[in-house]
Amino acid sequence: MIRLGLIGYPIGHSESPALHHGFMEKSGTPGVYSCYERSSMDRKALVELFNQEELTGINITIPFKEQALHWVDEVDEHTIRIGAINTIVKNGDRLVGYNTDVDGITQTLDALGPEQPTLVLGSGGAAKALCAVLEARRTPYLMVQRHGAVTYDSLTEEQASAHPRWINCTPVGGPKYPGDYLPLPYKVMTKEFAIFDMTYKPNPTPMMLKGKEMGAAVIGGNLMLTEQAKTAWQLFHAAYYKNL
């Protein structure tokens, strides 16, 4: 039996168990996917969890994607450059980290429409994965964060207008902060804008509703969630049979 899970906080709303149980059923692999809600975590606790629960792999979400990079024994060069992981697979006695968010982000950007200069909203693990994708595509972007070169207070209407694709990489508007908006100059939006909110609950999010009001193209986080999960499942499934 393959045993998988999710670590993060809060995760009671997560669709990951349903997705991975679906993958198990489709592939004929008996198993269980459990949620391990934690407000704090470290390398020692992670190793103990893997051993106690006999896990093959685990997904990582907010707030641990960046910290988790330092909990594993091995990551590839691409993942090191991103600076965050969202998937850990047990390979023998070693824990190997991956970033499958990149796959989900790539698929979602393709679905959203043509490349445009982008506002990256947030600076956490998901934002780092997004920036890696944008850099690979040579798409200009401006990162907006609470503390940094450009903050929500210092962002000008001119800067916002010059970056007509806005991507929310924060939990604002999701289950932890329901109904909340990032403090942005929404009035500059036009039908030429495109909004991608990585939050997948609710759908639409408050930011997506703002975009719809202005005629912008909008997409939520469901496609990203599904596509990153597909890649993670392939890694889990391969490791499971390799370690039998």
VENNORBEL-V149415 format. One record per backbone hydrogen bond with DSSP energy under -0.5 kcal/mol. NH is the residue of the N-H (numbers start at 1). CO is the residue of the C=O. If there is no record, write none. Layout:
# VENNORBEL-V149415
[[NH,CO] [NH,CO]]
This chain:
# VENNORBEL-V149415
[[2,30] [4,2] [4,32] [5,57] [6,34] [7,59] [8,36] [9,62] [14,11] [19,15] [20,16] [21,17] [22,18] [23,19] [24,20] [25,21] [26,22] [27,23] [28,24] [28,25] [29,24] [30,28] [32,2] [34,4] [36,6] [36,34] [37,35] [38,8] [46,42] [47,43] [48,44] [49,45] [50,46] [51,47] [52,48] [53,49] [54,50] [55,50] [56,3] [57,3] [58,88] [59,5] [60,86] [61,7] [64,61] [68,64] [69,66] [70,67] [71,68] [72,68] [73,95] [74,95] [76,97] [80,76] [81,77] [82,78] [83,79] [84,79] [85,65] [86,98] [87,98] [88,58] [89,96] [90,56] [91,89] [91,94] [92,90] [94,91] [96,89] [96,94] [97,74] [98,87] [100,98] [103,100] [104,100] [105,101] [106,102] [107,103] [108,104] [109,105] [110,106] [111,107] [112,108] [113,109] [118,140] [119,165] [120,118] [120,142] [121,119] [121,167] [122,120] [122,144] [128,124] [129,125] [130,126] [131,127] [132,128] [133,129] [134,130] [135,131] [136,132] [137,133] [138,135] [139,134] [140,138] [142,118] [144,120] [145,150] [152,145] [155,151] [160,156] [161,157] [162,158] [163,159] [163,160] [165,117] [166,164] [166,194] [167,119] [168,166] [168,196] [169,121] [169,167] [173,177] [174,171] [177,171] [177,174] [178,175] [179,173] [180,177] [184,182] [186,184] [188,185] [189,186] [193,190] [194,164] [195,217] [196,166] [197,219] [198,168] [198,196] [209,205] [210,206] [211,207] [212,208] [213,209] [214,210] [214,211] [215,212] [216,211] [217,193] [219,195] [221,199] [225,221] [226,222] [227,223] [228,224] [229,225] [230,226] [231,227] [232,228] [233,229] [234,230] [235,231] [236,232] [237,233] [238,234] [239,235] [240,236] [241,237] [242,238] [243,239]]
